[in-house]
Amino acid sequence: MAYCFCILYHVTVIPRKRLEEKGIIPQLLSPSIGVPLLEAASMEEQEDLVKLWEALLEAAMDPTKARAVRRGFVETLKLFDPADALVFQFVSALRMQSLKDLVGCTPEPANSVYISIENLVKLRVVRGDTSDFILSPYGAELKRALGLPSL
């Protein structure tokens, strides 16, 4: 239980400090987003996923971005594995469209990338299949809410 509070502290303090460093006054979270977001984020241990929770929380507290944070994004991130987070970031940043291209760019083994693409399709983050896929509109909105860069 103490571990959850440590993570909760971490995922709430860092986004708030980032906003304040940008000169943005963090807004209070709406309970419909804040409660499930904080509950889910407090249970995460994996560094790659903690960073996504921090980014979503930062967006939810940013008055200029809060409307882009959908309740469904919380449920989607809860179903991400660390490999899914990495593959999602590569797909969204590099606009990858084939498994062959993606496997060469990530440190994940080919089977792990394959499973992640299947999961991201199931979660509606990408559309297509493992041989030919693109970021879905839902995935593009998740990317925008998380503030992920494009290359």
C-alpha positions in Angstrom: 0.0 0.0 0.0 2.8 2.4 0.8 4.3 1.7 -2.6 1.0 2.9 -4.3 1.2 6.2 -2.3 4.8 6.6 -3.4 3.9 6.2 -7.1 0.8 8.4 -6.6 3.0 11.1 -5.2 5.4 10.7 -8.1 2.8 10.8 -10.9 1.1 13.8 -9.4 4.0 16.0 -8.4 6.0 15.7 -11.7 3.2 16.8 -14.0 2.2 19.7 -11.7 5.9 20.9 -11.6 6.1 20.6 -15.4 3.1 22.8 -15.9 4.3 25.4 -13.3 7.7 25.5 -15.1 5.8 26.4 -18.3 3.9 29.1 -16.4 0.6 27.2 -16.5 -1.5 27.1 -13.4 -2.7 23.5 -13.0 -6.4 23.1 -12.8 -8.3 20.8 -10.5 -9.1 17.4 -12.0 -12.7 16.6 -12.8 -13.7 13.6 -10.6 -14.9 11.7 -13.6 -11.3 11.7 -15.1 -9.2 12.4 -11.9 -10.4 9.5 -9.8 -9.9 6.7 -12.3 -6.7 8.2 -13.6 -5.1 8.6 -10.2 -6.3 5.1 -9.1 -4.8 3.5 -12.2 -1.6 5.5 -12.2 -1.0 4.7 -8.5 -0.9 1.0 -9.3 1.6 1.1 -12.1 5.2 0.1 -11.5 6.7 0.0 -15.0 8.7 3.1 -15.9 7.5 3.3 -19.5 3.9 3.2 -18.4 4.4 5.6 -15.4 5.7 8.2 -17.9 2.5 7.8 -20.0 0.3 8.2 -16.8 2.3 11.3 -15.9 1.7 12.7 -19.4 -2.0 12.0 -19.3 -2.3 13.6 -15.8 -0.4 16.6 -17.0 -2.8 17.0 -19.9 -5.8 16.6 -17.6 -4.4 19.4 -15.3 -3.6 21.7 -18.2 -6.5 24.1 -18.9 -5.5 24.2 -22.6 -5.4 20.4 -23.0 -7.9 19.0 -20.5 -10.7 18.7 -23.1 -8.5 16.3 -25.1 -8.3 13.8 -22.2 -11.0 11.2 -22.7 -12.2 8.8 -20.0 -11.5 6.0 -22.4 -7.8 6.9 -22.4 -7.5 5.8 -18.8 -9.1 2.4 -19.6 -6.8 2.0 -22.7 -3.6 2.8 -20.8 -4.6 0.3 -18.0 -4.5 -2.4 -20.7 -1.1 -1.4 -22.1 1.9 -3.6 -21.4 5.3 -1.9 -21.4 6.0 -3.3 -24.9 2.7 -1.8 -26.1 3.7 1.6 -24.8 7.0 1.4 -26.6 5.4 0.2 -29.9 2.7 2.8 -29.7 5.3 5.5 -29.3 7.3 4.2 -32.3 4.2 3.9 -34.5 3.0 7.3 -33.6 6.4 9.1 -33.9 7.7 7.4 -37.0 4.4 6.6 -38.7 5.4 3.0 -39.0 3.1 0.9 -41.2 4.6 -2.6 -41.3 5.8 -5.1 -38.8 9.1 -5.5 -40.6 9.9 -1.8 -40.4 8.9 -1.6 -36.7 10.9 -4.7 -35.6 14.1 -3.1 -36.8 13.5 0.1 -34.9 12.6 -1.2 -31.4 14.6 -3.1 -28.9 11.7 -5.5 -28.5 11.9 -9.0 -30.0 9.7 -9.6 -33.1 7.2 -11.7 -31.3 6.7 -9.0 -28.6 6.2 -6.3 -31.3 3.7 -8.6 -33.1 1.7 -9.2 -29.8 1.8 -5.4 -29.1 0.4 -4.6 -32.5 -2.4 -7.1 -32.0 -3.2 -5.6 -28.6 -3.1 -2.0 -30.0 -5.5 -3.1 -32.8 -7.8 -4.7 -30.2 -7.7 -1.4 -28.2 -8.5 0.6 -31.3 -5.2 2.6 -31.0 -4.0 1.3 -34.4 -6.1 -0.1 -37.2 -5.3 -2.8 -39.7 -3.4 -5.9 -38.9 0.2 -6.8 -38.1 1.4 -6.7 -41.7 -0.2 -3.3 -42.5 -1.3 -0.9 -39.9 -1.7 2.8 -39.1 -2.5 5.0 -36.1 -6.3 5.1 -35.8 -8.2 8.4 -35.1 -8.6 7.2 -31.5 -4.8 6.5 -31.3 -4.1 9.9 -32.9 -6.1 11.6 -30.1 -4.4 9.6 -27.4 -1.1 10.6 -28.9 -2.2 14.3 -28.9 -3.4 14.0 -25.2 -0.1 12.4 -24.2 1.9 15.1 -26.1 4.0 12.5 -28.0 6.2 13.9 -30.6 6.2 13.1 -34.3 9.5 12.7 -36.2 
